[in-house]
Amino acid sequence: MNKEDLKDKLTPLQYKVTQEKGTERAFTGEYYQKTDEGDYNCVVCGETLFSSETKYDSGSGWPSFYDVIAQGKVKEIKDTSHGMLRTEVVCCNCNAHLGHVFPDGPKPTGMRYCINSASLDFSTRKKKS
Ligand SMILES: [Zn+2]
């Protein structure tokens, strides 16, 4: 998808976060308090990245997960911007910027995927009939 199409598809904030590595303001996102069961998909390409099962309240003001839904769903990239050494998390499928991962999460992984709501699109899991 080219830039112009993406600008039509995404809100300005979603565009800024996913395409320009922006960060939404803490405690302002759509999903940081969400506790519903379901999947969190890439807002750009729809790839399922995170599940409500590994979501937890980190108190950071951003949706936080201690694991991805499956191995290889996100790419982790060393990020030295803003004078900090951090690990950027991007969608494996479309390279959308999602957020960062920090090694201060809860068990069992000890990781905290700190993800922008603006990068995610929540979908309720369909009930098995
Ligand atoms: Zn994607």
Residues whose N, C-alpha, C, O or C-beta is under 5 A from the ligand:
A	BS01	ZN	C42 V44 C45 G46 E47 C91 N93 C94 N95 A96
